[in-house]
Structure formats: structure tokens, C-alpha cells
């Protein structure tokens, strides 16, 4: 047997807020955030800020965005978060200014230790700096930093830091293909 889920335990204070608060956010997300009309960007920013997210000026969040724990989310001014993006904020996600996360992106901050019989859950922050563009359906793994000005091509997967001069990366795993 590789894992025994009967032995799994959630770490204390893992969510960062009490269970009732987490459930309240999930109800608000389903009833007020997701069904809001497309143009109500300010409403969605308000709801996220109400639950502790740090959201900059004129951030565009589509109503179909899914955010696990908003109190672990920071988004800089003028950034865009596209349709059906998942911000899996088990750990901290920081998105810089003027950055675009295109539709169906998945920014992941947590996973499980498959080497442990107890299948321990862990988190690592994700940092996406200013002026990046993550094209459609990009996956970013826990612990990754993407440096300023990077472009990550459609359907790419980023498992390691993308650092240095602004460039274009594509593939799975994402590899440098040229300067921006």
C-alpha cells in the first residue's frame, strides 16, 4: 500500500481561518460572486477584499474565477484574471501588476507528499511578477516564481522558476523559446 488515507490529518490552522468562515466564503462565491453580471468587476473586487484578499486598482476578475481562500491572495493593479481560472490558494498566491492569467489557467499552491503513507498535504507559495502573460490553460505548480515580463504559452506547465530577462516559454514542462 502506498498511502493509507485513514491516517491523513489536516494540519492545524491549514486554511488560515475557522471552518465556518471558509464555508461562508464558499457560499458567497457561489451565490454572489459567480452569478454576478460580467461587467460587475468592482463588485467581485469588493467581495474578495471583504474576505481579506489584497486586490489592486482596476483588477478584472471574470465571474467564473474560482478562489479557494481569498485571504491568501494578492493581485496588483490593472491585472486580468480570465474565465474559469482556478486560483488554488491553499498557500499564498501573489500576482503582480499588469499581469494576465488567461482562461482556464490553474495556479496551484498545494499538493500531497506521495512518499508518505499519511499522504501529508503541503503548500508552497506561487509568485507571478508584474507584466506577465500566462496564456490559456497554463498550469503553475506549487513553489514557482515567474519573473517580470514573462510569457507562458498556451497549455504549458510550469514546474520550476522562470527567472531572468523577459522571455517566452512553452511546453510541458515549459522551456525557453525566445525573447519577448
C-alpha positions, 0 to 999 in steps of 0.5 A: 500500500502506498498511502493509507488515507485513514491516517491523513490529518489536516494540519492545524490552522491549514486554511488560515481561518475557522471552518465556518468562515471558509464555508461562508466564503464558499457560499458567497462565491457561489451565490454572489460572486459567480452569478454576478453580471460580467461587467460587475468587476468592482463588485467581485473586487469588493467581495474578495477584499471583504474576505481579506484578499489584497486586490489592486486598482482596476483588477478584472476578475471574470465571474467564473474565477474560482478562489479557494481562500481569498485571504491568501491572495494578492493581485496588483493593479490593472491585472486580468484574471480570465474565465474559469481560472482556478486560483488554488490558494491553499498557500499564498498566491501573489500576482503582480501588476499588469499581469494576465492569467488567461482562461482556464489557467490553474495556479496551484499552491498545494499538493500531497507528499506521495512518499508518505503513507499519511499522504501529508498535504503541503503548500508552497507559495506561487509568485507571478511578477508584474507584466506577465502573460500566462496564456490559456490553460497554463498550469503553475505548480506549487513553489514557482516564481515567474519573473517580470515580463514573462510569457507562458504559452498556451497549455504549458506547465510550469514546474520550476522558476522562470527567472531572468530577462523577459522571455517566452516559454512553452511546453510541458514542462515549459522551456525557453523559446525566445525573447519577448 
